[in-house]
Amino acid sequence: MKLKLVFPAIFCTILSFTTVFAQTNARVEKIQGIETYVMCEPLRAYETVFEIASGAKAASLFTGGVVNEGVSEKAAQFVRRASKDGKKDNKAFDAVVISGSKTAIAVKFKEEAGANKGLAKVRKIDGLAVYVMNEPVLDYETVVDASGGVKAKSYFTGGIVNNSIEEDIEQFVRRVKKEATEAKRPIDAIVYSSGKRAIGIKFKE
């Protein structure tokens, strides 16, 4: 009798582990036809081809920091620079990985695409999985949504010091968590797609 109970327990444990693992997996978007991994790690092994540095943000500078580029604009800027530098130096690459700081890397994958093509593992901030310009592999429903405001760092420095992508996302996380708490509606993760809006989601069972 005891043996019969062991297998269902093991199966449930494996199923639970698989579900939790899938809750941090995402399918990334392409920018200008290039796979772009923003604040997430590709599931495929890769090597760095070259580093990409961001320059002064024109949109923020010309408006004294009041109009600050969003995360999607910053990511697109990295990709444009990667394409330009790659062509100039004759360096081929497969994707761009943006860690969240003010630098990024152009990478080449070491293995064939297979089932892991375009898939990544997202990171957690304040205990929540955060999907930045990528989509969860699991189905979900929106619980709360929030819009971002003026970035204080850029405003008080006249736009010369601009928030990093990671700093912008951390602001979104705080705002979404606050709204979810006030609404008394628990969330599993946060999804940012573009612009200055992010949503708190719950995965469907």
C-alpha positions, 0 to 999 in steps of 0.5 A: 500500500505504501508503494502505491502512494510513493509514485503519485507523490513523486509525480506531483513533486516533479509536476510542481517543480516543472510548473515553477521552472516554467514560470520563469521561462519566456519567449523573447521578442525580436528588434529589427529582426534580432533576438533581444534578451532584456534582463533575461538569460538565453537557455542556449549556451553562447559566447560574447562577440563584442560589447555594446555601450550606450551613448547620451540619450538625445530625447532626454537631453533636449527636453531637460530630462522631463521626457525620458526614454522608455525601456523599449526605446533604450533596448532598440538603441542597443540593437541599432548600435550593435548592428552598426558596430557589427557591420563596421567591424565585420563581426557577425552575431546572433542576438543581443543580451541586455543585462539591465545596466548601461552596457550590453553584449552581442552574442553568438550561440554555441549550439543549434536553435532546436526547441530552445530557440528564442527562449530565456530564463527571466530574473526575479525582483522582490520575489517576482519573476519579471518579463521585460519585452518577452512573453511568459511561456505559460498562459496568464491573466492580467490582474493590475496594470500601472503606468510609469512616471517621470524618472527622478534621476534624469529630471534632477540632472537635466537628462545627463544622467539617465536611468538604466533599464534595470532602474526603470524596471525596478520602478515598474515593479514597485508601482505594480506591487503597490497597486496589487497590494492596495487592490488586495489581488496577489500576482505571480509575475510582472510583464513589461512590453513597451512604453511606460506601462507594466502589468501584474499577472497571475498564471492560469492553472 
